[in-house]
Amino acid sequence: MKKSVLWITMSFLILLCMISWSTYSRYKPNPPDLEVVVAKHTVEVKPVTYSLRKWGRTAAADTNTDPDVLVRETPPIFVETGDNIKFLFEQLPDSVKCYLWEMDTGRLAYKGLKGYPLNLEDLNVASGDYALEIRARWENGYVLYNTRIMVHDDSQ
């Protein structure tokens, strides 16, 4: 009787270890989701470049293309200069920086924009069509998100 209980217990523990290892070996950290909210309109933004590590596992994706090229076919988010652009992350990042790239020329127009929420009027952003690059950093890595925004000066 004692031997059969011992064998059943050992078999169960070995099975549990095999299942745990199988699950761990297939685990891959996923970048947190991001929603951009402007004037009560919410748009989900997908990550394009990231490098994350968790539980000894790493995941990386590198899109070596300018943001204006990546979002060219994306419908723009219409923003008035007085609007606040809010970022709703699945996990709150340690730091967030934003960059605006001109869609027409592909040049970096505004660099290292900070503020949460982001207020384009306070940052003196001119009207125009931009690719918005959001760089979020966590303790376990970083993620770059890109979307397209169309800024319109609401005072005109």
VMD Tcl script that builds the backbone (N, CA, C; Angstrom):
set m [mol new atoms 468]
animate dup $m
set s [atomselect $m all]
$s set {name element resname resid chain x y z} {
  {N N MET 1 A 0.817 -1.190 0.000}
  {CA C MET 1 A 0.000 0.000 0.000}
  {C C MET 1 A 0.867 1.263 0.000}
  {N N LYS 2 A 1.922 1.262 0.855}
  {CA C LYS 2 A 2.794 2.420 0.933}
  {C C LYS 2 A 3.519 2.654 -0.384}
  {N N LYS 3 A 3.925 1.574 -1.057}
  {CA C LYS 3 A 4.630 1.718 -2.326}
  {C C LYS 3 A 3.730 2.317 -3.397}
  {N N SER 4 A 2.480 1.925 -3.457}
  {CA C SER 4 A 1.577 2.452 -4.487}
  {C C SER 4 A 1.283 3.932 -4.245}
  {N N VAL 5 A 1.136 4.360 -3.005}
  {CA C VAL 5 A 0.923 5.780 -2.699}
  {C C VAL 5 A 2.172 6.574 -3.082}
  {N N LEU 6 A 3.331 6.033 -2.782}
  {CA C LEU 6 A 4.583 6.687 -3.134}
  {C C LEU 6 A 4.716 6.819 -4.655}
  {N N TRP 7 A 4.422 5.759 -5.412}
  {CA C TRP 7 A 4.491 5.800 -6.875}
  {C C TRP 7 A 3.487 6.785 -7.463}
  {N N ILE 8 A 2.301 6.811 -6.931}
  {CA C ILE 8 A 1.280 7.755 -7.427}
  {C C ILE 8 A 1.722 9.187 -7.152}
  {N N THR 9 A 2.238 9.439 -5.959}
  {CA C THR 9 A 2.707 10.777 -5.611}
  {C C THR 9 A 3.874 11.190 -6.504}
  {N N MET 10 A 4.832 10.309 -6.693}
  {CA C MET 10 A 5.985 10.607 -7.548}
  {C C MET 10 A 5.555 10.841 -8.994}
  {N N SER 11 A 4.649 10.037 -9.486}
  {CA C SER 11 A 4.150 10.196 -10.859}
  {C C SER 11 A 3.448 11.538 -11.016}
  {N N PHE 12 A 2.662 11.912 -10.029}
  {CA C PHE 12 A 1.952 13.189 -10.066}
  {C C PHE 12 A 2.949 14.353 -10.065}
  {N N LEU 13 A 3.962 14.297 -9.226}
  {CA C LEU 13 A 4.963 15.360 -9.163}
  {C C LEU 13 A 5.760 15.464 -10.461}
  {N N ILE 14 A 6.121 14.343 -11.042}
  {CA C ILE 14 A 6.844 14.355 -12.316}
  {C C ILE 14 A 5.967 14.939 -13.419}
  {N N LEU 15 A 4.710 14.561 -13.452}
  {CA C LEU 15 A 3.772 15.103 -14.437}
  {C C LEU 15 A 3.610 16.609 -14.248}
  {N N LEU 16 A 3.492 17.047 -13.005}
  {CA C LEU 16 A 3.363 18.473 -12.707}
  {C C LEU 16 A 4.605 19.238 -13.169}
  {N N CYS 17 A 5.779 18.702 -12.935}
  {CA C CYS 17 A 7.024 19.337 -13.390}
  {C C CYS 17 A 7.085 19.420 -14.912}
  {N N MET 18 A 6.670 18.373 -15.594}
  {CA C MET 18 A 6.692 18.367 -17.060}
  {C C MET 18 A 5.728 19.408 -17.622}
  {N N ILE 19 A 4.550 19.509 -17.056}
  {CA C ILE 19 A 3.569 20.497 -17.519}
  {C C ILE 19 A 4.088 21.910 -17.257}
  {N N SER 20 A 4.661 22.132 -16.071}
  {CA C SER 20 A 5.201 23.456 -15.735}
  {C C SER 20 A 6.320 23.850 -16.690}
  {N N TRP 21 A 7.241 22.940 -16.959}
  {CA C TRP 21 A 8.343 23.239 -17.864}
  {C C TRP 21 A 7.843 23.502 -19.281}
  {N N SER 22 A 6.873 22.735 -19.707}
  {CA C SER 22 A 6.312 22.923 -21.044}
  {C C SER 22 A 5.671 24.305 -21.165}
  {N N THR 23 A 4.946 24.709 -20.154}
  {CA C THR 23 A 4.307 26.029 -20.162}
  {C C THR 23 A 5.358 27.132 -20.147}
  {N N TYR 24 A 6.351 27.004 -19.286}
  {CA C TYR 24 A 7.407 28.012 -19.177}
  {C C TYR 24 A 8.205 28.125 -20.475}
  {N N SER 25 A 8.515 27.020 -21.102}
  {CA C SER 25 A 9.338 27.059 -22.314}
  {C C SER 25 A 8.607 27.709 -23.488}
  {N N ARG 26 A 7.286 27.731 -23.458}
  {CA C ARG 26 A 6.518 28.375 -24.525}
  {C C ARG 26 A 6.134 29.811 -24.188}
  {N N TYR 27 A 6.407 30.261 -22.958}
  {CA C TYR 27 A 6.018 31.604 -22.535}
  {C C TYR 27 A 6.834 32.661 -23.270}
  {N N LYS 28 A 6.161 33.709 -23.702}
  {CA C LYS 28 A 6.810 34.830 -24.371}
  {C C LYS 28 A 6.152 36.111 -23.854}
  {N N PRO 29 A 6.914 37.045 -23.290}
  {CA C PRO 29 A 6.307 38.286 -22.802}
  {C C PRO 29 A 5.661 39.060 -23.946}
  {N N ASN 30 A 4.481 39.585 -23.706}
  {CA C ASN 30 A 3.768 40.378 -24.703}
  {C C ASN 30 A 3.790 41.848 -24.309}
  {N N PRO 31 A 3.916 42.753 -25.281}
  {CA C PRO 31 A 3.897 44.177 -24.953}
  {C C PRO 31 A 2.513 44.595 -24.453}
  {N N PRO 32 A 2.467 45.526 -23.512}
  {CA C PRO 32 A 1.183 45.995 -22.989}
  {C C PRO 32 A 0.365 46.694 -24.073}
  {N N ASP 33 A -0.939 46.556 -23.991}
  {CA C ASP 33 A -1.836 47.239 -24.921}
  {C C ASP 33 A -1.860 48.733 -24.614}
  {N N LEU 34 A -2.150 49.530 -25.637}
  {CA C LEU 34 A -2.250 50.981 -25.479}
  {C C LEU 34 A -3.493 51.471 -26.197}
  {N N GLU 35 A -4.250 52.323 -25.516}
  {CA C GLU 35 A -5.371 53.024 -26.134}
  {C C GLU 35 A -5.088 54.513 -26.048}
  {N N VAL 36 A -5.281 55.206 -27.169}
  {CA C VAL 36 A -5.117 56.653 -27.221}
  {C C VAL 36 A -6.512 57.257 -27.200}
  {N N VAL 37 A -6.726 58.193 -26.274}
  {CA C VAL 37 A -8.040 58.820 -26.117}
  {C C VAL 37 A -7.907 60.307 -26.433}
  {N N VAL 38 A -8.711 60.760 -27.408}
  {CA C VAL 38 A -8.755 62.169 -27.780}
  {C C VAL 38 A -10.220 62.563 -27.891}
  {N N ALA 39 A -10.624 63.547 -27.104}
  {CA C ALA 39 A -11.996 64.072 -27.147}
  {C C ALA 39 A -13.033 62.947 -27.125}
  {N N LYS 40 A -12.900 62.050 -26.179}
  {CA C LYS 40 A -13.822 60.932 -25.950}
  {C C LYS 40 A -13.806 59.874 -27.057}
  {N N HIS 41 A -12.865 59.960 -27.984}
  {CA C HIS 41 A -12.690 58.930 -29.010}
  {C C HIS 41 A -11.484 58.082 -28.618}
  {N N THR 42 A -11.680 56.776 -28.607}
  {CA C THR 42 A -10.623 55.857 -28.196}
  {C C THR 42 A -10.146 55.044 -29.393}
  {N N VAL 43 A -8.829 54.974 -29.553}
  {CA C VAL 43 A -8.223 54.213 -30.643}
  {C C VAL 43 A -7.160 53.297 -30.045}
  {N N GLU 44 A -7.217 52.013 -30.398}
  {CA C GLU 44 A -6.200 51.071 -29.943}
  {C C GLU 44 A -4.989 51.175 -30.861}
  {N N VAL 45 A -3.819 51.261 -30.251}
  {CA C VAL 45 A -2.573 51.397 -30.999}
  {C C VAL 45 A -1.717 50.160 -30.740}
  {N N LYS 46 A -1.263 49.550 -31.809}
  {CA C LYS 46 A -0.463 48.322 -31.717}
  {C C LYS 46 A 1.027 48.655 -31.599}
  {N N PRO 47 A 1.772 47.855 -30.849}
  {CA C PRO 47 A 3.217 48.069 -30.763}
  {C C PRO 47 A 3.905 47.667 -32.062}
  {N N VAL 48 A 4.975 48.399 -32.410}
  {CA C VAL 48 A 5.715 48.066 -33.627}
  {C C VAL 48 A 7.128 47.575 -33.322}
  {N N THR 49 A 7.722 48.106 -32.285}
  {CA C THR 49 A 9.060 47.694 -31.875}
  {C C THR 49 A 9.055 47.519 -30.369}
  {N N TYR 50 A 9.640 46.431 -29.894}
  {CA C TYR 50 A 9.707 46.237 -28.447}
  {C C TYR 50 A 10.820 45.271 -28.085}
  {N N SER 51 A 11.214 45.367 -26.835}
  {CA C SER 51 A 12.164 44.438 -26.240}
  {C C SER 51 A 11.765 44.293 -24.780}
  {N N LEU 52 A 11.314 43.095 -24.413}
  {CA C LEU 52 A 10.808 42.845 -23.064}
  {C C LEU 52 A 11.415 41.575 -22.499}
  {N N ARG 53 A 11.563 41.547 -21.191}
  {CA C ARG 53 A 12.010 40.325 -20.527}
  {C C ARG 53 A 11.174 40.134 -19.261}
  {N N LYS 54 A 10.842 38.883 -18.998}
  {CA C LYS 54 A 10.051 38.549 -17.815}
  {C C LYS 54 A 10.259 37.070 -17.518}
  {N N TRP 55 A 10.478 36.758 -16.256}
  {CA C TRP 55 A 10.674 35.379 -15.802}
  {C C TRP 55 A 11.813 34.689 -16.556}
  {N N GLY 56 A 12.841 35.435 -16.885}
  {CA C GLY 56 A 13.979 34.844 -17.579}
  {C C GLY 56 A 13.759 34.635 -19.065}
  {N N ARG 57 A 12.652 35.076 -19.591}
  {CA C ARG 57 A 12.333 34.936 -21.022}
  {C C ARG 57 A 12.364 36.322 -21.655}
  {N N THR 58 A 12.750 36.399 -22.923}
  {CA C THR 58 A 12.779 37.675 -23.628}
  {C C THR 58 A 11.969 37.580 -24.910}
  {N N ALA 59 A 11.471 38.733 -25.323}
  {CA C ALA 59 A 10.762 38.839 -26.599}
  {C C ALA 59 A 11.165 40.165 -27.226}
  {N N ALA 60 A 11.375 40.160 -28.522}
  {CA C ALA 60 A 11.777 41.381 -29.210}
  {C C ALA 60 A 11.192 41.397 -30.611}
  {N N ALA 61 A 10.875 42.594 -31.061}
  {CA C ALA 61 A 10.445 42.821 -32.439}
  {C C ALA 61 A 11.051 44.148 -32.862}
  {N N ASP 62 A 11.598 44.198 -34.045}
  {CA C ASP 62 A 12.248 45.411 -34.514}
  {C C ASP 62 A 11.721 45.760 -35.891}
  {N N THR 63 A 11.059 46.896 -35.967}
  {CA C THR 63 A 10.582 47.399 -37.242}
  {C C THR 63 A 11.489 48.555 -37.619}
  {N N ASN 64 A 12.379 48.316 -38.530}
  {CA C ASN 64 A 13.386 49.301 -38.897}
  {C C ASN 64 A 12.879 50.190 -40.030}
  {N N THR 65 A 11.773 50.886 -39.756}
  {CA C THR 65 A 11.159 51.771 -40.737}
  {C C THR 65 A 10.733 53.048 -40.033}
  {N N ASP 66 A 10.809 54.158 -40.729}
  {CA C ASP 66 A 10.373 55.423 -40.137}
  {C C ASP 66 A 8.884 55.372 -39.814}
  {N N PRO 67 A 8.480 56.021 -38.722}
  {CA C PRO 67 A 7.069 56.000 -38.324}
  {C C PRO 67 A 6.115 56.532 -39.389}
  {N N ASP 68 A 6.535 57.548 -40.159}
  {CA C ASP 68 A 5.638 58.099 -41.176}
  {C C ASP 68 A 5.320 57.076 -42.262}
  {N N VAL 69 A 6.232 56.173 -42.541}
  {CA C VAL 69 A 5.994 55.120 -43.537}
  {C C VAL 69 A 5.063 54.052 -42.962}
  {N N LEU 70 A 5.262 53.710 -41.689}
  {CA C LEU 70 A 4.443 52.675 -41.051}
  {C C LEU 70 A 2.967 53.041 -40.972}
  {N N VAL 71 A 2.667 54.312 -40.726}
  {CA C VAL 71 A 1.271 54.708 -40.489}
  {C C VAL 71 A 0.624 55.391 -41.692}
  {N N ARG 72 A 1.306 55.384 -42.825}
  {CA C ARG 72 A 0.782 56.089 -43.999}
  {C C ARG 72 A -0.639 55.651 -44.372}
  {N N GLU 73 A -0.949 54.371 -44.280}
  {CA C GLU 73 A -2.269 53.856 -44.649}
  {C C GLU 73 A -3.263 53.854 -43.480}
  {N N THR 74 A -2.819 54.272 -42.312}
  {CA C THR 74 A -3.677 54.290 -41.128}
  {C C THR 74 A -4.568 55.521 -41.155}
  {N N PRO 75 A -5.868 55.366 -40.869}
  {CA C PRO 75 A -6.723 56.556 -40.787}
  {C C PRO 75 A -6.272 57.437 -39.617}
  {N N PRO 76 A -6.184 58.756 -39.830}
  {CA C PRO 76 A -5.665 59.627 -38.771}
  {C C PRO 76 A -6.668 59.833 -37.635}
  {N N ILE 77 A -6.117 60.144 -36.473}
  {CA C ILE 77 A -6.916 60.577 -35.333}
  {C C ILE 77 A -6.949 62.099 -35.427}
  {N N PHE 78 A -8.141 62.682 -35.474}
  {CA C PHE 78 A -8.261 64.130 -35.598}
  {C C PHE 78 A -8.166 64.768 -34.220}
  {N N VAL 79 A -7.238 65.732 -34.107}
  {CA C VAL 79 A -6.946 66.364 -32.826}
  {C C VAL 79 A -6.990 67.877 -32.996}
  {N N GLU 80 A -7.698 68.551 -32.106}
  {CA C GLU 80 A -7.644 70.011 -32.035}
  {C C GLU 80 A -6.441 70.360 -31.160}
  {N N THR 81 A -5.827 71.517 -31.398}
  {CA C THR 81 A -4.632 71.862 -30.626}
  {C C THR 81 A -4.925 71.969 -29.133}
  {N N GLY 82 A -6.150 72.289 -28.755}
  {CA C GLY 82 A -6.508 72.406 -27.344}
  {C C GLY 82 A -6.868 71.086 -26.686}
  {N N ASP 83 A -6.974 70.019 -27.477}
  {CA C ASP 83 A -7.335 68.707 -26.917}
  {C C ASP 83 A -6.168 68.096 -26.148}
  {N N ASN 84 A -6.520 67.293 -25.159}
  {CA C ASN 84 A -5.525 66.487 -24.455}
  {C C ASN 84 A -5.492 65.100 -25.082}
  {N N ILE 85 A -4.306 64.586 -25.306}
  {CA C ILE 85 A -4.149 63.223 -25.811}
  {C C ILE 85 A -3.764 62.360 -24.621}
  {N N LYS 86 A -4.656 61.447 -24.256}
  {CA C LYS 86 A -4.420 60.581 -23.101}
  {C C LYS 86 A -3.969 59.210 -23.583}
  {N N PHE 87 A -3.059 58.629 -22.846}
  {CA C PHE 87 A -2.552 57.292 -23.148}
  {C C PHE 87 A -2.986 56.351 -22.034}
  {N N LEU 88 A -3.767 55.345 -22.384}
  {CA C LEU 88 A -4.227 54.360 -21.407}
  {C C LEU 88 A -3.467 53.061 -21.650}
  {N N PHE 89 A -2.444 52.842 -20.861}
  {CA C PHE 89 A -1.624 51.642 -20.977}
  {C C PHE 89 A -2.209 50.527 -20.126}
  {N N GLU 90 A -2.054 49.304 -20.588}
  {CA C GLU 90 A -2.477 48.135 -19.817}
  {C C GLU 90 A -1.692 48.078 -18.502}
  {N N GLN 91 A -0.415 48.424 -18.565}
  {CA C GLN 91 A 0.446 48.542 -17.381}
  {C C GLN 91 A 1.086 49.918 -17.437}
  {N N LEU 92 A 1.015 50.660 -16.356}
  {CA C LEU 92 A 1.554 52.015 -16.320}
  {C C LEU 92 A 3.074 51.992 -16.501}
  {N N PRO 93 A 3.604 52.711 -17.509}
  {CA C PRO 93 A 5.053 52.705 -17.747}
  {C C PRO 93 A 5.793 53.621 -16.772}
  {N N ASP 94 A 7.105 53.417 -16.679}
  {CA C ASP 94 A 7.952 54.281 -15.855}
  {C C ASP 94 A 8.155 55.639 -16.517}
  {N N SER 95 A 8.263 55.658 -17.846}
  {CA C SER 95 A 8.429 56.919 -18.571}
  {C C SER 95 A 7.798 56.817 -19.955}
  {N N VAL 96 A 7.343 57.977 -20.459}
  {CA C VAL 96 A 6.743 58.063 -21.794}
  {C C VAL 96 A 7.293 59.313 -22.476}
  {N N LYS 97 A 7.779 59.158 -23.698}
  {CA C LYS 97 A 8.192 60.288 -24.528}
  {C C LYS 97 A 7.507 60.138 -25.876}
  {N N CYS 98 A 7.153 61.266 -26.466}
  {CA C CYS 98 A 6.475 61.244 -27.765}
  {C C CYS 98 A 7.279 62.043 -28.786}
  {N N TYR 99 A 7.167 61.614 -30.031}
  {CA C TYR 99 A 7.838 62.266 -31.142}
  {C C TYR 99 A 6.819 62.424 -32.262}
  {N N LEU 100 A 6.851 63.575 -32.931}
  {CA C LEU 100 A 5.968 63.810 -34.072}
  {C C LEU 100 A 6.809 63.902 -35.340}
  {N N TRP 101 A 6.443 63.087 -36.324}
  {CA C TRP 101 A 7.118 63.057 -37.617}
  {C C TRP 101 A 6.156 63.612 -38.662}
  {N N GLU 102 A 6.640 64.523 -39.514}
  {CA C GLU 102 A 5.806 65.075 -40.581}
  {C C GLU 102 A 5.509 63.989 -41.608}
  {N N MET 103 A 4.243 63.858 -41.974}
  {CA C MET 103 A 3.855 62.830 -42.940}
  {C C MET 103 A 4.339 63.171 -44.350}
  {N N ASP 104 A 4.366 64.459 -44.697}
  {CA C ASP 104 A 4.753 64.854 -46.054}
  {C C ASP 104 A 6.242 64.641 -46.323}
  {N N THR 105 A 7.075 65.029 -45.368}
  {CA C THR 105 A 8.519 65.009 -45.597}
  {C C THR 105 A 9.228 63.847 -44.909}
  {N N GLY 106 A 8.610 63.273 -43.879}
  {CA C GLY 106 A 9.247 62.207 -43.120}
  {C C GLY 106 A 10.257 62.715 -42.106}
  {N N ARG 107 A 10.328 64.042 -41.947}
  {CA C ARG 107 A 11.273 64.626 -40.993}
  {C C ARG 107 A 10.707 64.598 -39.578}
  {N N LEU 108 A 11.612 64.534 -38.618}
  {CA C LEU 108 A 11.231 64.622 -37.216}
  {C C LEU 108 A 10.898 66.075 -36.920}
  {N N ALA 109 A 9.635 66.355 -36.584}
  {CA C ALA 109 A 9.185 67.730 -36.380}
  {C C ALA 109 A 9.271 68.151 -34.912}
  {N N TYR 110 A 8.872 67.278 -34.004}
  {CA C TYR 110 A 8.883 67.592 -32.568}
  {C C TYR 110 A 9.473 66.404 -31.831}
  {N N LYS 111 A 10.457 66.688 -30.982}
  {CA C LYS 111 A 11.236 65.621 -30.368}
  {C C LYS 111 A 11.079 65.650 -28.851}
  {N N GLY 112 A 10.938 64.464 -28.256}
  {CA C GLY 112 A 10.942 64.335 -26.801}
  {C C GLY 112 A 9.806 65.028 -26.089}
  {N N LEU 113 A 8.615 65.028 -26.684}
  {CA C LEU 113 A 7.465 65.672 -26.046}
  {C C LEU 113 A 7.084 64.911 -24.789}
  {N N LYS 114 A 6.933 65.649 -23.705}
  {CA C LYS 114 A 6.555 65.022 -22.443}
  {C C LYS 114 A 5.270 65.661 -21.953}
  {N N GLY 115 A 4.586 64.957 -21.120}
  {CA C GLY 115 A 3.345 65.451 -20.544}
  {C C GLY 115 A 2.334 64.335 -20.539}
  {N N TYR 116 A 1.618 64.269 -19.461}
  {CA C TYR 116 A 0.616 63.211 -19.365}
  {C C TYR 116 A -0.608 63.780 -18.700}
  {N N PRO 117 A -1.663 64.049 -19.383}
  {CA C PRO 117 A -1.853 63.835 -20.822}
  {C C PRO 117 A -1.060 64.852 -21.650}
  {N N LEU 118 A -0.897 64.525 -22.903}
  {CA C LEU 118 A -0.136 65.356 -23.831}
  {C C LEU 118 A -1.035 66.479 -24.329}
  {N N ASN 119 A -0.616 67.733 -24.126}
  {CA C ASN 119 A -1.388 68.878 -24.594}
  {C C ASN 119 A -0.585 69.574 -25.683}
  {N N LEU 120 A -1.056 69.498 -26.924}
  {CA C LEU 120 A -0.311 70.023 -28.069}
  {C C LEU 120 A -0.226 71.538 -28.062}
  {N N GLU 121 A -1.230 72.207 -27.481}
  {CA C GLU 121 A -1.213 73.671 -27.420}
  {C C GLU 121 A -0.078 74.148 -26.509}
  {N N ASP 122 A 0.079 73.502 -25.359}
  {CA C ASP 122 A 1.164 73.866 -24.442}
  {C C ASP 122 A 2.534 73.609 -25.062}
  {N N LEU 123 A 2.608 72.650 -25.966}
  {CA C LEU 123 A 3.875 72.294 -26.607}
  {C C LEU 123 A 4.105 73.036 -27.921}
  {N N ASN 124 A 3.181 73.964 -28.275}
  {CA C ASN 124 A 3.274 74.781 -29.494}
  {C C ASN 124 A 3.387 73.947 -30.765}
  {N N VAL 125 A 2.564 72.915 -30.873}
  {CA C VAL 125 A 2.556 72.069 -32.066}
  {C C VAL 125 A 1.679 72.725 -33.128}
  {N N ALA 126 A 2.225 72.898 -34.328}
  {CA C ALA 126 A 1.501 73.525 -35.429}
  {C C ALA 126 A 0.516 72.540 -36.052}
  {N N SER 127 A -0.457 73.080 -36.767}
  {CA C SER 127 A -1.408 72.237 -37.496}
  {C C SER 127 A -0.655 71.410 -38.525}
  {N N GLY 128 A -1.156 70.202 -38.771}
  {CA C GLY 128 A -0.512 69.367 -39.776}
  {C C GLY 128 A -0.833 67.901 -39.603}
  {N N ASP 129 A -0.294 67.117 -40.514}
  {CA C ASP 129 A -0.473 65.665 -40.529}
  {C C ASP 129 A 0.819 65.042 -40.003}
  {N N TYR 130 A 0.720 64.292 -38.895}
  {CA C TYR 130 A 1.909 63.765 -38.227}
  {C C TYR 130 A 1.784 62.276 -37.942}
  {N N ALA 131 A 2.928 61.628 -37.875}
  {CA C ALA 131 A 3.016 60.278 -37.313}
  {C C ALA 131 A 3.431 60.472 -35.860}
  {N N LEU 132 A 2.634 59.948 -34.945}
  {CA C LEU 132 A 2.916 60.057 -33.516}
  {C C LEU 132 A 3.623 58.786 -33.068}
  {N N GLU 133 A 4.846 58.945 -32.589}
  {CA C GLU 133 A 5.611 57.818 -32.060}
  {C C GLU 133 A 5.618 57.940 -30.540}
  {N N ILE 134 A 5.155 56.902 -29.870}
  {CA C ILE 134 A 5.075 56.883 -28.414}
  {C C ILE 134 A 6.102 55.875 -27.917}
  {N N ARG 135 A 7.059 56.348 -27.141}
  {CA C ARG 135 A 8.111 55.478 -26.601}
  {C C ARG 135 A 7.870 55.307 -25.106}
  {N N ALA 136 A 7.477 54.112 -24.720}
  {CA C ALA 136 A 7.197 53.813 -23.317}
  {C C ALA 136 A 8.263 52.867 -22.779}
  {N N ARG 137 A 8.697 53.139 -21.556}
  {CA C ARG 137 A 9.748 52.323 -20.940}
  {C C ARG 137 A 9.252 51.798 -19.600}
  {N N TRP 138 A 9.483 50.494 -19.412}
  {CA C TRP 138 A 9.180 49.818 -18.153}
  {C C TRP 138 A 10.478 49.275 -17.576}
  {N N GLU 139 A 10.411 48.793 -16.366}
  {CA C GLU 139 A 11.581 48.191 -15.727}
  {C C GLU 139 A 12.092 46.989 -16.525}
  {N N ASN 140 A 11.176 46.270 -17.176}
  {CA C ASN 140 A 11.560 45.051 -17.894}
  {C C ASN 140 A 11.724 45.249 -19.403}
  {N N GLY 141 A 11.752 46.505 -19.888}
  {CA C GLY 141 A 11.971 46.726 -21.310}
  {C C GLY 141 A 11.300 47.985 -21.833}
  {N N TYR 142 A 11.157 48.052 -23.146}
  {CA C TYR 142 A 10.551 49.225 -23.777}
  {C C TYR 142 A 9.656 48.787 -24.933}
  {N N VAL 143 A 8.726 49.693 -25.306}
  {CA C VAL 143 A 7.833 49.447 -26.437}
  {C C VAL 143 A 7.657 50.759 -27.193}
  {N N LEU 144 A 7.668 50.693 -28.530}
  {CA C LEU 144 A 7.370 51.843 -29.379}
  {C C LEU 144 A 6.042 51.589 -30.075}
  {N N TYR 145 A 5.151 52.565 -29.970}
  {CA C TYR 145 A 3.844 52.509 -30.620}
  {C C TYR 145 A 3.794 53.641 -31.642}
  {N N ASN 146 A 3.116 53.428 -32.766}
  {CA C ASN 146 A 2.973 54.467 -33.783}
  {C C ASN 146 A 1.526 54.577 -34.217}
  {N N THR 147 A 1.086 55.812 -34.406}
  {CA C THR 147 A -0.229 56.071 -34.978}
  {C C THR 147 A -0.156 57.401 -35.722}
  {N N ARG 148 A -1.192 57.710 -36.439}
  {CA C ARG 148 A -1.221 58.928 -37.237}
  {C C ARG 148 A -2.209 59.910 -36.621}
  {N N ILE 149 A -1.797 61.179 -36.498}
  {CA C ILE 149 A -2.712 62.203 -35.995}
  {C C ILE 149 A -2.748 63.373 -36.968}
  {N N MET 150 A -3.912 63.989 -37.062}
  {CA C MET 150 A -4.113 65.176 -37.884}
  {C C MET 150 A -4.446 66.307 -36.912}
  {N N VAL 151 A -3.502 67.240 -36.763}
  {CA C VAL 151 A -3.667 68.343 -35.817}
  {C C VAL 151 A -4.291 69.521 -36.545}
  {N N HIS 152 A -5.343 70.072 -35.941}
  {CA C HIS 152 A -6.038 71.226 -36.503}
  {C C HIS 152 A -6.079 72.301 -35.434}
  {N N ASP 153 A -5.717 73.517 -35.812}
  {CA C ASP 153 A -5.742 74.633 -34.863}
  {C C ASP 153 A -7.185 75.061 -34.662}
  {N N ASP 154 A -7.711 74.891 -33.444}
  {CA C ASP 154 A -9.119 75.187 -33.177}
  {C C ASP 154 A -9.401 76.677 -33.051}
  {N N SER 155 A -8.373 77.532 -33.073}
  {CA C SER 155 A -8.602 78.974 -32.970}
  {C C SER 155 A -8.904 79.597 -34.327}
  {N N GLN 156 A -8.720 78.832 -35.394}
  {CA C GLN 156 A -8.950 79.380 -36.740}
  {C C GLN 156 A -10.395 79.254 -37.133}
}
mol reanalyze $m
mol bondsrecalc $m
mol representation Tube
mol addrep $m
